[in-house]
Amino acid sequence: MKDKSELRLAVLIDAENVPYSNIKGILEEIAKYGNPTIKRIYGDWTKPNVSGWKNVLLENAITPVQQYSYTTGKNSTDSAMIIDAMDILYNDKVEGFCIVSSDSDFTRLVIRLREAGMKVFGFGEKKTPNPFIAACDKFTYIEVINANTQQAAEAEVEEPQKTGDTKKISGPISKIGDDVINLIASSISDVADENGWAFLADVGNLIQKKRPDFDSRNYGFAKLTPLIRALKCFEIDERDSGNSRIKHIYVRNKDKTIPSRGNKKKNTESR
């Protein structure tokens, strides 16, 4: 597998399920995962509801693919996207795919691409059905990308304030519940050493495998470290890496019973 920054990606966009105002932020997010060498968008361009895409496609060098609606009420763009995705897969032109849609009809396609060894990154709105989200290596909500884009625009006209490691971003779309705390705690336990300490990067990777849609930005935090620090359920240790500018961050559960809170209540009642 190539280095992350050199990963060639095919970006396939469902025009009928993604607002055109979001595409710039989505492409900037995709650039974090690799180089989008193929960028195609699918829709029936004879319909007036997709007219707003024209300037966006020109500005971002996205190739439009025309797909007429053969039957009223049926989305024929799905089939066109799936066929193109399989052609790209067998032509061995990329190492990963970015599927931009909130439609669960692409779930089987994502599963097939991953079976072939492809990395698959999904992008869609919060309403995206869970089967599609779970099928991806990583899934990012468009609402989170919008919040980041809006914050960056505001930062251009206002001098940014230094808020340290606990800096929050605007527009959290989810609340931190026990399920999130248990997810983090159990992941720490899974990769911890004999003293309970776990390298934060390993914890983050495991969380992503367990929950493809997990993103600290969903909860209003730019990174995983400030989210964990704000929860007060975990210990954080910053260790020297040999490079004065880089710190290795380790985390540990403060309460060993956190991953099994439900069991703890039962045990208490049985005494």
N, C-alpha and C positions, 0 to 999 in steps of 0.2 A: 504494500500500500504506500502511495506517495505521501510526502509531507502534507500536512493539513492545508497549508497555504497554496500548494500546487495541485490540489485535488480538482480535477476537471468535473464540472457539474452541468447537468442539463436542467434548465429551468422551464417547467411546463405550467402554464397559467390557465385556469378556467375563468374566462372573462365574465361569465354569467354568475359566478359565485364570489367574486372579489371586487370591491370598489376600486376604480382607477386612481383615486386620490391616495391610496395606500402603497402604490407600487414602488415609489422611490425608496421609501423606508424599508420595504421588503428586500429590495435588491441590495441595499446597504447592509442589511442583516445577513443576507446570503454570502456577501463578500467575506464575512468572518469565517466561513466554512470552506471556502475554496474559490476557484475561478470559474464563473458561469460562462462556459464556452458556447453553449446553445441556449437561446432564449426565445421561446415560442409562446404565443397566446392564442387560444382557441375560442371561437364564437361565430355567431351569425352576424356579420358586419353590415347586413342589409337592415337590421333592426335599429330603430332610433334610440333604444335604451343603451346602446354601446357606443354612441357617437362621441362621448367624452374621452374615449381611449386614444383618439387619433394623435394628439400632440404628445401624450405620454409615451406612446410607442416610438415616436420619432426621437424624443429626447433620450430614451433609454435603450435604443437599438434593439427593440424587441420585434421579432418577425410575426406578423399576424397570419393566422391560418383560417381560411374561410370554411365554415361548415354550415350548410343550410339545415334548417329544421325540417325533416321529412314529414313529421307528424305533429300536429298541434298538441302541446302539453308534454312532449318528449324532448329530452336533452340529448341531442345527437353529438354534441361536442365531447361528451365523455368517451365515446367510442373512438373518435379521432385522436384524442390524447393518448388513449391506451395503445392504439395501433402504433403511433409514433414512438411512444416510450419503448415498446418492444423492438422496433426497428433500430432505435438508438442503442439499446442494450446489446443486440446481436452484432452491431457494427463496431463494437468495442471502442467507442469514441470518448467515453466518460467513465469515471469511477463512482459517481454519485448522482442522485436526482433530487430536485426540489419540486415538490408537488404543491402548487398554490391553489387551494380550493377548500371550501367548507363542506364538500359533498362526500358522504360516506361511500358512494359508488366506487371510489378509487381505492378502497381498502384492499381488495384482492390484488390489484396492481402493485400496491406497495409491498404486500407480502411476497409476491413473485419476484420483484426486484431485489428484495433483501435475500431471498433464497439463492439468487444468482451472485451474491456477494457484494451488491451495491449498498452504499450508504444512502439512506433516504431521509430527507428533511422535509417536514410538512409545515405549511403555513396556512392558517385559516382563522375565522372568527370564533369567538367563545362558544357559539352555538354548534360548532363542529361535533358530530357524534363521536363517542368514545372509541368505537372499533377502529376508526380511521386514525385517531390519535395514537392508540396503543400499537398500531402496526408500524409506526415510524420509529426511526432511531431517535429523533428529536422532533418535537412539535412546538411551534412558537405561535402564540396568539397575536393576531394583527392589532388588537387593542393595546397590547403592551408596546409594540413597535410604534404605534401612533403616539403614545405617551412619551416615549423617548425622543421621537422626532420633534414633538411640540416643545419639549424641554430644551432641546438643542437650539431650536429657533429662538426661544426666549433668552438663552444664554448669549446669543450674538448681540442682543441689544442691551443687556444688563451685565454688569461685571459680576462674574461668578464668585460666590462666597465660599470660603474654605470651611467645610463642615467635618472634615476628617473621615475616618473609616466608616462611621455610622450614617453616612450620607444616604438620604432616601430619594427616590425619584417620584414624580407625580403620577397619578392615575393608577393605583393598584386596582386590579380587577377581581381579586380574591382575598378572603380573610384567612389568617393563619389559625388553623384549628388543630385539634389533637392529632388528626391524621397526618398533618405535616410534621409535627413534632415527633410522632412515632416513626415516621419515615426516616427522618434525619437520625434519630437515636438508634434505630435498628441497623441502619447503614453504617454508622460509626462502629457499632458492636461487631458487625460482619467483617470489617477490615482492620480492627484494632489490634495492637500488639498485646503482650501479656500484662502491661500496665494500663491498658484501656485507651492508649493514645492512638489516633488514626490520622494519617496524612490527609489534609483537607481535599487535595486534588483527587485522591482515590475515593473519598466519600462522595464527592460531586459526581464522579463518573458512575459510581454504583447507583446513586439516586436517579441519574438520567436513564439508566437501564431499567430500573424499576418503574419509573414514571416518566415517559417521554415528554410529557407536557410540563414537567417541573421546571420552573424558571424563577429565580429570586425576584425578578422584575414583576412577576404576577402579584407579589405581595408588597410591592413598593420599595424594594431594595435593589440597588444596582448590581450587587455581587452577593455571593453566598456568605462570605465572611461577616458583613454587617448584619445580615439576617440572623445568623446563628448567634452573634453577639447580643442582639436585641432580645432574643428569646429568654436569656438568663438561665437556660436549662443545661448549658454546656460550658466546659472550661476551654479556653483558647490559649495556646502556647506558641509564640513566635520564636523560631530558632534560626541561628545564623546558618547561611548556606555557603559561606566562603566568599560570597560576593556582597559587599557592603550595601548594595542597592536592592538586594533580593532577600526576602525572608521566607523560610519554609514554615507554613502554618499547620499546626496539629490541633486536633479537637478531642475532647473526651466528655462522656456523659457524666453529669454531676450526680444523677440519681440512676443507679443501675436498673431500677424497675421501670423506667420510662418506656422502653419498648413494649412492655406488657401491662399497660395501665389497667386494661379490662380485667386481667387475671388478678391484679393486685386487689381490686375491689371485691372480687369473689372470695379471695383468701381471707380478707378481713371479716367478711360476713360469716365465714364458716368457723371462725374461732369461737 
